[in-house]
Amino acid sequence: MSIEQNKELVRQFLADTNAAVGDVARIRALYQKYSSPGLVHHDPSRGDTNVEQRIQAAIMAFTAFPDATYSADDSIAEGDKVAN
């Protein structure tokens, strides 16, 4: 994928995330759609987590903050990496 396609994928993930807030089944489907089975999420506050742990954290956050929305004002990309 090109850098622009990678950026668009991240924008779509954020849009889908906003649409899924409050719906546990949609949150699970979202992470299954956008994450590879071997995903390792690096988080300095929680340490490394796998896909299932990431899903559980998302469900917990979206339940605690049902009005939350996520956006990216800027994206920086190089190769297959995108930072927002």
N, C-alpha and C positions, 0 to 999 in steps of 0.2 A: 504494500500500500504506500501511496505517496504521503508526504508530510501533511498536505492539506486534507487528504482522506483520513489520516489519523486524528487530526484536529476535529474534523467533522464527527468522527466516531465518538470522541469525548463529549462534544456538544450534544450529540444525540443521547448519550448515556445520562447526562445531566437533565435533559428534557424528560426522558423516560423516568428518571428518578423522581422528579417533581410530580409527575403524573401518578406515581405509585405510592406516594406517601399515604400511610394509613391503611394500606391494603397488603396484608402479609403475603398472600399468594402472589401478588404482582411483584412485590419486593424480591421474593425468592426467584421468580421467573426472570426478573431483570438481571440478577447476579449470575444466574445460570446461562443467560444469553450472552452477557458481555465478559464473563470470566472464563479462563481456561481451568480445567480441573486441577492443574498443578499450581494455581495461583498462590503466591506468598505475598501478603500485604505487609509492608514494613511500616510499623508505627512506633515512633520513639516512646510514646506513653504506655503502650500495651505490649510491645514486642511484636514479633512476627506472628501472623495469623493465616489460616488457610481459608478456602472459600466458605465452608460452613460457618466458621467462626466470624467471618466478615458479614455473612448474611444475618447471623444472630445479632451482631453489633448494629447493623443497619436497622433491623426490626426494632431493637430497643431504642435507638435514637429517634426513629420516625414515630414510634409510639409516644415517647416522651415529648417530642416537639412536632405535633401533627400539622402545624402551620409553617413548618420550615420549607424554604425553597433554596435551591442551589443554583449558582450561576458562575460563569467564568468571564471576567472582564477582559482578560488577556490570556493568550495561549502561546507558549514557547515550545517549539518542537525541533527535534533533530533525530534523524533515522526513525526508529520505531518508538520513540519516547515523547510524551507530551506532558508538559507541566502547566498547571493553571494557577 
